[in-house]
Amino acid sequence: MLTRRTFLGGSGAALLGAALVSKAGAALLPDAPSTASATTAAPLAPPNGQPYNPVVTLNGWTLPWRMKNGWKEFHLIAEPVVREIAPGMHANLWGYNGQAPGPTIEAVEGDLVRIFVTNKLPEHTTVHWHGMPVPCGMDGVGGLTQPHIPPGKTFVYEFRLERAGTFMYHPHSDEMVQMAMGMMGLFIVHPRDPQAMRVDRDFVFLMSAYAIDPGTYAPRVDEMTDFNTWAWNARVFPGIDPLPVRAGDRVRIRFGNLTMTNHPIHLHGYRFEVAGTDGGWVPSSARWPEVTVDVGVGQMRAIEFIADRPGDWAFHCHKSHHTMNAMDHRKPAASGVSESDRAKPKHEDRAMGGMGGMGNMEGMEGMEGMKGMPDMGGMPGMEDSTGGMSMPLPENTLPMMTGTGPFGPLEMGGMFSVVKVRENLARDDYRDPGWYAHPEGTVAREYTVTPEHA
């Protein structure tokens, strides 16, 4: 008989023996739903337990649970996955339940949660509950607070949710490799009172970064600084869904940073208030206004605003290279340099209008394949921003700057999306409403001299 003692056996996460992961043992575990879909799922209303207002995970979904003897039981499967980064690019990652990042876990302050973790990776793993107050033996640090979870085994974590807030989960086992491969997810703990800090729309996403060379499918897990795929929930623009918002709604957007650098997140058109940090919710009297909020490594932020300005408002990281797609940083930059000048030796740099950075081109490294069209220094997809230039992209590689809006090329990539504020959206409608119809006379236009202005 499977009892709580069988699960725990002590203070740490407990191993379910191989016999219990047989067909008979598997029947005792909750289901482990899986999906490979990269579209934003509708919010999952709680089917039982304490009521709460569910979140919407950008290009993601919420993990269902079962209730058993007063415990909410979840089942995570750590496994290799294939993630569509954007149409035209896939990545071989590691994640949970068919996706990277894994599904969002939602529960309520005070809930008892039991989370089974089955390891289908080729190496051991653990799960750390980032920012959450849990018993030490449930903290998920392999070798320190628990044994590592071997391949093919299932561990169980049990704890009470002590504090509402925005949290994350990720491995603390071969951490650099496993997080570089995409292993992470969000854990949302809702207030016990569903009316506390209530908003009309509550979006969440995780920031991640990968080093995926043009023409390849798997991240370079030994990379520490030179990443080229900057993602929200393992998606890059134009693959990141918009955030549809009904005019007049109070909107919350929460985001966590599990990259190796900070991200100044900027919303056009609005002044928002910083409503939550790693330490929890900021009291109303202590919130402060911003238009950009910086999110450090391992940090979480929540912002809130009233959607009182209809339109399509850009929402992005304000580091310019984080709103671009795959680049090869090892090649010389050649934008704006003629093909003849590119062949000049280093000592002629001064004649190139100050392009001293081109002086590393001895031997013409990286210039192979020039057949009437200069190689743009390893920057695939320049055809999207140069008005007619065309060159083939490597396999499984996105243009560096891409996307088309109602007025032409958007020239974006990476960590970029659009908050779409509309007056005619239904309360629970999260479908893309299309491009904004600007009122007449409210769009910037070419200046022309008319007789009355002459």
N, C-alpha and C positions, 0 to 999 in steps of 0.2 A: 504493500500500500504506500502510495506517495503522500508523505506528510510534510508539514512545514519543517520538521526536524530533518527529513531527508533532503529538503532543499538547502537548508542553511548549514546545519551541522556545526556551526561555529559563527564567528563574527563576520566572516568575509563572504564574497560571492561563492556560491557552492557549485560544484561540478556534478552534473547528472551523468552517471556512469554510462559506459557504452551500452549496457543492457537496456538502459532506459531510453536510448535513442534508437532502439529497434522499432519495428512496426507497432508493438504493443506500447512502448514508451512514447512514441511520437503521438499516439492518440491522446495522451494526457496533456500535450502542449497546446497552447492556443494556435489558431491559424497564423500563418505568416503571409499576408497578402503581398503581392508583388506587381509592379507595373514598370514598363519601359517607356511609357508615354512622357513626353516632355512638355505637355500643355499644362496650364494652370487649372487645377481641379477646383470645383466648387467647395465652399467651406463645409466641413463635416459636422453637422449638428449632433450633439451628444445623444445617443439612443437611450442612455440610462445614466444613473448617478446624478451628481449635483449639476444643475444647469449652468451653462456659460455661453459666451458669445464667441464662436469659433473664428480662427484666423484664416486667411487666404495665403497659401504658400506660393510665391511667384514661381511659375514653371515647376510646381511640385504638388504634393498632396499630404494628407494627414493619415497616420497609421490607425486603423481601427483596433479596438480592444474587445476583450470579453470581461464580464464581471464574474468573479468566483469567490464566494464566501467573504464578500466585502473588499476584495482586492481587484484593482484594474490590472489585467494581464495583457502584456504586449509581447510580440515575438519579432525580434530583429534577426535577419540572416545576413551575415557579413560574407560578401561574395564578389567575384569579378563581374563587371557589368559593362555594357556598351552604351555610352551616352551620346545622344545627338547634341553637339555643342551649338550648332545652328544648321539650317538646311545646307547641305553640301559638305559638312564636316562631322565626323564621329570620332570618339576617343575611347580607347580601351582603358577603363578605370576600375577601381575597386569601390564598392559602396555597400548599400544595404537594401534588401528587398527589391532588387532589380534596378536601382537608381543610385546615382551619385549627384548631389548629396542624398542621404537616406531620407525616408519620410519624416515629416514633422510629428513629434509626439505631443499630444495635448492632454492635460489633466487639470485638476483643481487643487488649490491650496488645501492641505489637510488630507488629501487622498492617500490611500495605501496603494503603491504601485509595485508590480512584480514584472520584471522585464527579462525575458529569456533571450539569450544571444547564442545563436548557432554559427559556428565558424566553418565556412566553406572556402576559405582562402587557402593558398598553398603554404602559409606560415601561421604562427600563432598570433593572437591579437587580444585586446581587451576593449572595454568601453569606459571612458571617463566622462562624468557628468559635469561639464565645465560650468563653474560658478554656482553649483547647487549645493546646499548644505545637506550632506548625507553622512551616515556612519562611516568611519575611516575605512573599514573593510569593504565598503561598497564604492570607494572612490575610483577604482579602475586603473590603478597604476601597477602595471605588471611587475612582479618581483618585489614590490614594496608593500602593497596592500592586498594582493591576491596573486595566485599563480596565473601565468599566461593561459589563455584558452587555446589548447592545441587544435590543429585542423581536425575537423570531424566531430568535435565535442560541443556540448551546449552547457553554458553557465547560466545562472540566474542571479539577478540583482533584486533586492527587496528594500524599500525604504518608504518613509512617509514624506510627502511634499510639505516642507515647512514654510516656504515663502513663495509668494507670487512673483513672477518676473519672466524675463526672456533669457533662456539658457541655451547651451549647445551641448552636443555629445560628439566625441571623437576618440580614437584609440590613444592609449598611452603604452604602446607596445610597438617597437620599430616605428616610432612616431613619424620621423621625417619621411620615410618611404610611404607609409600608409596614408598620411595626410596629403602627401604630394600626389598620391593616386586617387584622392577624392573622398576619403572616408571621413564623413562628418554629417551632422544633422542638427536640427533645431528641436528644443524642448521648451514648450510654452506651458507655464503654470498660471492658470487663471485665478483671479481673486475669488474667495469664497462667496462674496456677495456679487452676483452677476451685474448689479447696477453700478458697482464701484468703477470709476474711471471708464465708463462705457463710451464706446465710439461706434460710429455707423459702419465703418470699413476698417479692417485691421489686416494689413499686409505684412508678410515676413519673407526674408531671404537671407542667404549666407553668401559672403564674398569668398571666392577661392581663386587661385592662380595656378597655371600649369606651364611647363616648358615643353611644348610639343613642336618639334621642328617641322617646317613645311615639308609636306609629302609623307609624313609619318602619322602614326595613330596612337602611340603611347607616350606619356610624359617621361621626361628625363628626371628620375627621382633624386639624382645627386645634385640638382641645380639648387642654389641658395639665393641668388640675386637676380639672374637674367631671365625672368619669365616673359612669355610673349602671348599668353592667353589669359586675359583678365575677365573673370566671369562672375555673374550673379546666379547662384544656384546652378553652377556648371553650364551656364548658357551665356553666349555673347551676342551682342547686337549684330544682325537683325533678328536673332533667335529669341531674345528676351521679350516676353509678352508685355503689352502695355498694362497700366494700372487704371482701370475704368473707375470713375468716381462720379457720384450723383451730386449735382450742384446743391450746396447747402449742407452736405454731410460733414460730420467731424471725422477726420481721417487720421489713422495712425499707421506709420510705416516703421517696422522694426528691422534691424539688420545687424548681423554679426560678422566679424572679420577674422577669418582663419587663413589669411595669406601671411607673407613675411614682410609686409610693409603697411604703412597707414594709408587711409583713403579719405580725402575730404569730399563728402557726399553733398551735392548741390542740387537744389530744386529751384527751377525757374518760376517766376511769377508770384511766389509766395514768401512770406515770412512765417516760419514755423517756430514752435517752442520745443525745446529738448525736454521730453517727458520721462525718459528712463535711461539709466546707465547700467553698468555692470552691477552696481550695488543695489539696484531696484528702482522703484518709481520715485520720481522727484515730486515733492509736494507742490501743489499749485502755486503757493506763495514763493517758491524757490526756483521755478522754471525760468529759463532765459530765452530771449528771441535770437534766432539765427536765420541765415539763408544757406549756410554751409556748415556742416558739422564734421569734424575730423574723428575718424574711428581708428584707434590704434590696434596693433596686433593683439588678438585674443580678446578684444573688447566688443561690447554690444551697445547699441544706441536705439532709442525709440523717439520718433518725432511726431508731433501732432499739429494739425492745422484745420481751419474751416475752409471748405472748398467753395469759395464765393467768387471765383474768377474763372468762368468757362473758357475752355481752350485746350490746346495740346501743349503741355508744358514739359520741356526737357528735364530729365532727372538722371544724374550721372556722377561719376567720380570726376573731380576737377583736375586730376593729373592727366594731361593730354594724352600721354602714351598709354593710359589705361582705357581710353576710348578708341583704341585701334586694335585690329586683329593681328594675326601672326606676322611677325617681323623676324628677319635674321639680322641680329645686331653685329655680326662679325664682318659685314661687308661695308665698303665705303659708301657714304651718302653721295648721290649724284644728282639730286633734284635740282633742276635749273641749269645744269652744265651741259654744254653741247657735246656731241659725240667726238668731235675732233679734239676738244679740250681735254676730254677724259684720257686721251692717249699721251698727253704731255708729261714729261718727266717731272720729278719732284721739284727741281730748281726753278721751274716755270710757274710755280704756284701763284706768285705775285701777279702774274698776268691774267689770272683767272678771277679777278675781282674779289680777292680776299678769301678764296676757297682753300685756305691752308689745310683744312681737314682732309683734303684729297691727297695729301702728300704721302700717304701710306700705300700708294698704288704701284710701287715698283713691281715689275714682273706681271702686272695686270692680273693679280690674284682675283678670282671670282668673276672675271670678265668673259668666261667661256660662253660661246653660243651667241656672240654678237653678229646677227645677220640682218643688217639694215635697221635694227631696233636696239638701242642700248639697254643692257641689263640694269635695272633700276636698283642696283646695290642690294639685291636680295630682299626687296620690298615687294612681295607679290600683290597684285591687284591694283597697281597704280592707275590702271585704266579707268577705275571708278571715279577718279578725282582729277583727271587731266583732260577731260573733254574730247575723247575720241581715240586716245592711245589704246592699243590692245595688245596683250601678250598672254600666252597661256599660263595658267596657274599650275603649280604642282598638284599632284593627287591629294585629295582630302585636305585642302587648304582654302581658307576664306580670303577674299580681298582684304587688304589692310584697312581700307576705308570703303564703306559700302552703305547700302540702304537707299531707298527712294521715298521721298515724301511728296506731298501734293504740289510742291513747287520745284521739284527736281532732286538732284542727288543730296543725300543727307551727309555723306562723307564721315560716317561714324563707325564704331565697332566696339568691342569689349563691353565695359560697364556703362551701358547707355540704355535708357528706356524712355517712355513717355507717360506722364500722368494725364489722362484724358478726362477732363471735367465737363460733364454734360447735364443739361437741365431736364432731359427727357428719359433718363435711366430709371428703371424700376429698382426697388430697394435691394433685391437680391440678384440683380443682373450684372454679371461680370464679363459679358461678351464684349469683344472689341467693337466700339461704336463707329469705327471708321474715322476719317479725318474730319477735323473741325471745320464747319462752315462759318467763315469769318463774316461779320456784318459788313455791309458795303462801306468802303472808305476807311477801313481799319487795318489794311495791309500795306506795308512799306512798298513803294513802287518807284519806278524810274522817274527822275525829275525831267520835265520838259517845259520849255518856255512857251507860254501861250500868249496870244496878242494882248490879253488884259493884264499880263504880268510884264510885258515888254517895257 
